[in-house]
Amino acid sequence: NKLSIQTRENVVMPLITIQQYALQIVKEIESGEVYNLKKSIFEKMITRSLYGNINASRNSA
């Protein structure tokens, strides 16, 4: 129903935002644009946000 779709979107959208931000930072680190950040931290953010996204998708099925 519409309420469950809205609830899932409320969970998923922040996760997608976090994931996209972390992907952008990792790309900048790899290209040498940014030097003072730890790549592993942003890779963990990507992985964790992916887990949350998968879980939200499973719960909606």
N, C-alpha and C positions, 0 to 999 in steps of 0.2 A: 504494500500500500504506500501511499504518498508520504506518510509520516516516517516509515522505515527508510525510504529513499532519502529523505531530507536528513535524517539522523546520520545515515552512512556518509552523505556528502559533508556534513559538519565534522566528521572524523577524518575523512580522506583528504579534503582540501588543504588543511594545514600540513598534513604529512607530505603531500605533493609539493607544497611550497618549500618545505624544509629540504626535501630531496633535490629539487631543482637548484636551490641555493648551494647546497653542498657539492653537487655535480659541477656547478660553475666554478666554485673555489678550487676543486681538485684540478679542473682543466687549467686554471690560471697558475696553480702550483707547478703542474707538469710542463707548462710552456715557459716557466721562469719569470712570469709577471709578478708573482708573490713569493717571498722567501721566508718570511718570519712565521709561517703557520705550519702546523703539523698535519701532513696529508692523512695520516692514519685516523685522526679524529673525525675528519670529514667523511672518510670512507665508512667509518662506523655509523655516522649519521645517515648515510645513504642506505646502509644495510638495515638499520633499525626502522627507518621510515618505510622501507620495502616490506618488512615483516608486518607492520601495522596495516599497510595497504592490503596485503594478501589476507590478513585476518578479517578485515572489514568486508572484503569480497566474499570470503567463505561464509561469513555470517549472513550475508544477504541472499545466498543461494537457497 
